[in-house]
Amino acid sequence: MLHPRKQQPLLNTAKLVAPLAVSKHNHTLLHSIMSNNDKQASANRERLKKHTIFCLNLMSSPGAGKTRLLEATIGRMHKQLRIAVIEGDLETENDAIRIRKQGVEAIQITTGSACHLDAHYIEDALKKLDLANLDLIFIENVGNLVCPAAFDLGQHKNIVLLSTTEGDDKPLKYPVMFRKVDGMIISKVELLAFFDDFSIARATKNFQRLANDGDIWSLSAKTGLNMDSWVHWLQTQVEAAQSTHDAIIDLP
């Protein structure tokens, strides 16, 4: 298990510096953090490219069904593809244990108080994987619709889950996340009968209002409904990565 790095809270610094200086200090610190992260993300992406691995970053609110989706997806793909998963959580190794039961390797990252993964966490995880014998890596980010949207990890594509147990206006409430992603999965559709105030049509419209023309899947990882379309998309991405490095558009 990879453990969190020590974090220095900005509030301690704020007590010692004048308000204007704090603002400048925080801006400089944030710029440095993001710049260092982006450099490492580029290095991660080049490493994946060298091994012709397709890497997907899954994001969502807590409890939207990322791990269940991975279990169902791996169950359909692991005989054809060599798969590994990088799991991000504040604490516990529960999700990684579930994934390993599917017969694939899972690296658990516990972030402690950090509400997202960053490129340095992914670098550490990649060092623990046999990249020469992998086709597909899933990153299951920490459950959060805010922080993960800001950090490039070196992935090729971003997918967000929106569960039917959440509001169909989530794309409008969290526009940075839903505008950035390459596609959206409306998960747990088997529960629509119990959450009839959720509308797939409204969720789709709200997603597209953000000028995002990415793919949308409405599916149930539990029952298997509409999983084939999702798996087919993944297969085409993996094939593209293996056939030509230029077939996958790198994120900025």
Stockholm file with secondary structure:
# STOCKHOLM 1.0

chainA/1-252         MLHPRKQQPLLNTAKLVAPLAVSKHNHTLLHSIMSNNDKQASANRERLKKHTIFCLNLMSSPGAGKTRLLEATIGRMHKQLRIAVIEGDLETENDAIRIRKQGVEAIQITTGSACHLDAHYIEDALKKLDLANLDLIFIENVGNLVCPAAFDLGQHKNIVLLSTTEGDDKPLKYPVMFRKVDGMIISKVELLAFFDDFSIARATKNFQRLANDGDIWSLSAKTGLNMDSWVHWLQTQVEAAQSTHDAIIDLP
#=GR chainA/1-252 SS CBCCCCCCCHHHHHTTSCHHHHHHHHHHHHHHHHHHHHHHHHHHHHHHHHTTCEEEEEECSTTSSHHHHHHHHHHHHTTTSCEEEEEEESSCSHHHHHHHTTTSEEEEEECTTCSSCCHHHHHHHHHTSCGGGCSEEEEECCSCSSGGGGCCCSCSEEEEEEETTSCTTHHHHSHHHHHHCSEEEEECGGGTTTCTTCCHHHHHHHHHHTTCCCEEEECCTTTCTTHHHHHHHHHHHHHHHHHCGGGSCCCC
#=GC SS_cons         CBCCCCCCCHHHHHTTSCHHHHHHHHHHHHHHHHHHHHHHHHHHHHHHHHTTCEEEEEECSTTSSHHHHHHHHHHHHTTTSCEEEEEEESSCSHHHHHHHTTTSEEEEEECTTCSSCCHHHHHHHHHTSCGGGCSEEEEECCSCSSGGGGCCCSCSEEEEEEETTSCTTHHHHSHHHHHHCSEEEEECGGGTTTCTTCCHHHHHHHHHHTTCCCEEEECCTTTCTTHHHHHHHHHHHHHHHHHCGGGSCCCC
//
